[in-house]
């Protein structure tokens, strides 16, 4: 094939491509999945919108309890959490949290508390979930606990920014996680490694917390704080069970997580 | 310029374009706003993602009270509510609502209630908001009330489907709106016109409800229902103030609405 023929083919491809951009369907916004360098299969537009609507029901808690990502949305979830949208959404939540925090009048007695969940809130387990289908596989406690013991989960950058800003503002930080008491050392080590420090307390599930839902377990710990005279001004978590129940914070901040659901 | 030169330019454009697609930033998903037939200004990709993250904070209630759509997101909101995503999101919420409703064991005494908000829930005021910047203009009570009096708001199709399904299942329907008692006749007429019928009760704001937040007003009416022996199984609304407070439903369903916020 001569140079001119190659030029002709390339030109035709360009014109066809242009045409595709212009002659598109009913929606005002077209959402195109991008080819990545590995030539992965594209997610069709209708699947994208349908899965994005599934995500809406998950993030608003309309979906209620769910056990698995819809099979046809596995690629969507992978793309979302691996890409810029997850970063952007969590940064927007941090911005909203900081905007509220700045309106709180701190008493100066160290009793104004912000409660943080850990997994998918302060820390991101994406390196683990990347090897386990981004939540599309059934949760495997054994391999996840091995990952926790490595203490290598990175900070969710938006949450690290929020954490430091809250400390600057004078909030007392309390960490409240569904991780087991046996993981206390690894969890503390991981938090330091990720850049977190100077929390007031770290609650993990002890023997008396076994079998409780996260909502009950976390509400009970918050109630304990309230009984001790703390004022829970804000709370951050990727699960509604981090935020709801009783002894709830004045304002709660739901971080994105379309990978899994905890009751 | 000869044919070969034109081919060369087109080819270079194509190769540059390809390069742009491959060597794009960290995101796996690329979201491209579409040019519509009227050659409206495109929403740049970064603005799209940023505004979609703003929407995340609004729909999860992370944003808290807000009075205006961010100026740079007015086009985004217009595109969202006018396009397929709003339809898709509200249909997904209806699906989640129906899935829950089917798990409820009805007692058969007519006391199992589903509470619906009206504006942007049973009815859509998009024809009005299309003439008023899709929420980007300051709310004008006078023109909105004139629109209500016309009684021409169409049904939100997903909610009409849910409404009928709930009636089939045997739920008692209660309507609870922030509209004023003086709008009772127009509201009833509009609901019939849109295809709704056979509700048990329609609560509007009476003289004693003036000045109350929607959260308080609506909680008080739900409490009244509970005191009368009704069991509030489900509740649907586009505002968190439709769903939160006290005497809340067993399950609440947040419909999408990035146009305005009611406390």
Interface residues (C-beta under 8 A of the other chain):
Chain A: X4 X6 X7 X8 X10 X11 X13 X14 X15 X17 X21 X22 X24 X26 X27 X28 X29 X30 X31 X32 X33 X34 X35 X36 X37 X43 X48 X49 X50 X52 X53 X54 X56 X57 X59 X60 X61 X62 X63 X64 X78 X79 X80 X82 X83 X84 X85 X87 X88 X89 X91 X92 X93 X95 X96 X97 X99 X100 X251 X253 X254 X256
Chain B: X4 X6 X7 X8 X10 X11 X13 X14 X15 X17 X21 X22 X24 X25 X26 X27 X28 X29 X30 X31 X32 X33 X34 X35 X36 X43 X48 X49 X50 X52 X53 X54 X56 X57 X59 X60 X61 X62 X63 X64 X78 X79 X80 X82 X83 X84 X85 X88 X89 X91 X92 X93 X95 X96 X97 X99 X100 X251 X253 X254 X256
